Amino acid sequence: MTPEIRPFTESDWAAVWAIVQDVIQAEETFPYDPAMPEAVARTMWVEQPPGLTVVAVVDGRVVGTAKMGANRPGPGSHVSTASFMVAADTRGRGVGTALCRFAVDWARRNGFAGVQFNAVVESNTSAVELYRREGFQMIGTVPRSFRHPIHGRVGLHVMYLEFDSP
């Protein structure tokens, strides 16, 4: 499954919200409040320029979304970050990989020195494996810092992909 990745538009929000709501309510992969109201989620997920929010579309259906931008302001603004969410019924079919590659390419095109993921849930092995395949290194793990509904307290990894110097 090769999705089309395109910038988010206002008309995408209902489909994006359905994905975001499903992911955060599962409490398995994102450290977001599962009771987060839609308006708060929208403000948090839809990046303002120079950041970017995109959707992954297959056969006219939004099956995933990503947001990307600077990881930190000021002296940390040379490193980007990104987050990805994929609809439950399309996971494991390349949507997350396509979104990750898009975000890494976006960061390179926009002059960032690398991409840092701040909180990759340790038990989310498919994401950890994907990021490693794409060249990310595990920098460290904050132990027992995420309450997983099945596995209990698991760690949050910091993962980083540094680009070659220009």
C-alpha positions in Angstrom: 0.0 0.0 0.0 1.6 3.2 -1.2 -0.3 6.2 0.2 -0.3 9.7 -1.3 1.2 12.1 1.3 -0.2 15.6 1.0 -0.6 18.7 3.3 -3.5 18.6 5.7 -6.6 20.7 4.7 -9.5 21.8 6.8 -11.8 19.2 5.1 -9.4 16.4 6.4 -10.0 17.2 10.1 -13.0 14.8 10.7 -10.9 11.9 9.4 -7.8 13.0 11.2 -9.7 13.4 14.5 -11.1 9.9 14.2 -7.6 8.5 13.9 -6.2 10.8 16.7 -9.1 10.0 19.0 -8.7 6.2 18.4 -5.0 6.3 19.1 -5.1 8.4 22.2 -8.0 6.6 23.7 -6.2 3.3 23.3 -3.4 4.7 25.6 -0.8 2.4 24.1 1.5 4.6 22.0 1.1 8.3 22.8 1.4 10.1 26.1 -1.7 12.2 25.5 -4.7 12.5 27.7 -7.3 10.0 26.5 -10.0 12.4 27.5 -8.5 15.2 25.3 -11.3 17.3 23.8 -11.4 17.6 20.1 -10.6 21.3 20.1 -7.5 20.7 22.2 -6.4 17.8 20.0 -6.9 20.0 16.8 -4.7 22.8 18.3 -2.1 20.2 19.3 -2.0 18.2 16.1 -2.4 20.8 13.3 1.0 22.6 13.1 1.3 26.2 12.1 3.9 27.2 9.6 6.8 26.7 9.4 5.7 23.3 10.8 3.6 21.1 8.7 0.7 18.6 9.2 0.1 16.0 6.4 -2.3 13.2 5.7 -1.7 9.8 4.0 -4.5 9.0 1.6 -5.3 5.7 -0.1 -8.2 5.4 -2.5 -9.5 8.8 -1.4 -9.5 7.8 2.3 -7.3 9.4 5.0 -5.5 6.5 6.6 -2.8 8.3 8.5 -1.5 11.7 9.6 1.8 13.2 10.7 2.9 16.5 12.1 6.4 17.9 12.0 8.4 21.0 13.0 11.2 22.2 15.2 11.8 20.0 18.2 12.5 23.1 20.5 12.7 26.8 20.0 15.8 29.0 20.0 19.1 27.1 20.3 17.3 23.8 19.8 15.4 24.8 16.6 18.0 23.2 14.3 16.6 19.7 15.2 13.1 18.7 14.0 10.6 16.3 15.4 7.6 14.5 14.1 4.7 12.4 15.3 2.7 9.8 13.3 -0.7 8.2 13.7 -2.2 5.5 11.4 -5.7 4.2 11.2 -6.0 0.8 13.0 -7.2 -1.1 10.0 -4.2 0.0 7.8 -1.4 -0.5 10.3 1.5 -2.8 9.2 1.0 -1.9 5.5 3.6 0.8 5.0 1.6 3.9 5.9 3.8 4.7 8.9 6.9 4.1 6.9 5.7 6.5 4.2 4.9 9.2 6.7 8.3 8.7 8.5 10.2 9.0 5.2 8.2 12.1 4.3 9.0 13.8 7.6 12.7 13.0 7.4 12.8 14.3 3.8 10.9 17.4 4.9 13.4 18.0 7.7 16.3 17.7 5.3 14.7 20.0 2.7 14.1 22.6 5.4 17.7 22.6 6.7 17.4 20.8 10.0 20.4 19.0 11.4 18.4 15.9 12.3 15.2 14.5 13.6 14.5 13.7 17.3 11.6 11.6 18.6 11.1 12.5 22.3 8.8 9.8 23.5 8.7 6.5 21.6 6.8 4.0 23.8 9.1 1.1 24.5 6.4 -1.5 24.0 5.5 0.0 20.6 7.9 -2.4 18.9 6.6 -1.8 15.4 7.4 1.9 15.7 10.8 1.2 17.3 11.7 -1.2 14.5 10.5 1.2 11.8 12.6 4.0 13.2 15.7 1.8 13.5 15.2 0.6 9.8 15.1 4.3 8.8 18.4 5.0 10.5 17.4 6.3 13.9 19.5 5.5 17.0 18.2 4.9 20.4 19.7 7.7 22.6 18.3 6.6 25.9 15.2 5.4 27.7 13.3 7.1 30.5 12.3 4.0 32.5 8.8 3.3 33.6 7.6 6.7 32.4 4.5 5.6 30.4 1.5 3.8 31.9 0.5 1.2 29.3 -2.9 -0.4 29.8 -1.6 -3.9 29.3 2.1 -3.9 30.0 2.0 -1.6 33.0 4.8 1.0 33.3 7.1 0.9 30.4 9.9 3.2 29.2 9.9 6.1 26.7 12.7 6.1 24.2 14.5 9.1 22.8 15.5 8.3 19.2 17.6 10.5 16.9 18.6 10.6 13.2 21.5 13.0 12.6 21.9 14.1 9.0 25.3 14.3 7.4 27.0 17.7 7.7 26.3 20.0 4.7 
